[in-house]
C-alpha cells in the first residue's frame, strides 16, 4: 500500500523503525485490532476502537490519544492508501525500555503501528462453506483481551492448515470456546447458540453484529456453551470474524454437519448481514 500509521504520523512504509527492545517485540506486551473496510468505508470502527482501549486498560497501557483522534488516524490511513475493500491492522505496544519482565519504572510512551491491506470478500467460502478441525484450547485464561500473545492460536491455525481445514475449532475439556481466529455459532431447531462472552473467548465485534442480525429476524439466541459432540449434532454451524464475516462450517474432522450443505438460517443471517455493509458511492 505504501503508507503506515506510526504513532501520530502517516509515513512511508520504509520510514518505520521499531526498536529492538520494544516490549511488543520482546514480550508480546500490547494489544491489537483489525477493522474491515468496504468500498472505502470502515465497518464498525467505533466498536473496534472501543475494544482496543478496553484491552489496553486491562493490561494497564494508556493510549496517549482520544478515541476520536485514533479514529481520525485510521481514516487518514485509509485515504492515504486509497483502500477500497480490505482491512486495517493496528496495534499498541507498551513501548521501548531495557528488557525486564516487570513494567518499566519510568514513563514509557506506547508505540502505535497501523497499516492497510487490500483483500476481497471471501465470497466462495460464504457460498460453499468450509472444513474445520477440533483442537484443544491451550491458550491463557484472559482470552477476552485482544493481546499480541497469539502463539496458542497460531499453533491451532497451523494444525488446521496442515489438515487442509479453514479453521481450528477450539475446546477445553470438549466444551467449544471459539475458533483460532473467530467466534463459533451453532444452530439447532432454529435457535442460535454461542459461548458466552466471558474470559474464555474474545467478544467479537462481528459476533455482536450477528447476534443483532438474529434479533432482527426474530431468531432466538442462547449464549450458553455447547460441547464438541453437540457441535457435530447441530443443524448448522458457522464461524464469524472481521475478515470471515459469516462463514459456514460444513464439515469437522471428516464428519458432515447435517448434510454438508449451507443451511437456511445461515443464509438468512448472511442476507441480514449484507444489509449492514457499506455500499459503493454512485456519483
Secondary structure by P-SEA (a helix, b strand, c coil): ccccccccccccccccccccccccccccccccbbbbbccccccaaaaaaaaaaaaaaaacccccccaaaaaaaaaaaaaaacccccccccccccccccccccccccbbbbbbbbbbbbbccccccccccbbbbbbcccccccccccccccaaaaaaaaaaaaaccccccccccccccccccbbbbbbcccbbbbccccccccccaaaaaaaaaaaaabbbbbcccccaaaaaaccccccccccccccccccccccccccccccaaaaaaaaaaaaaccccccc
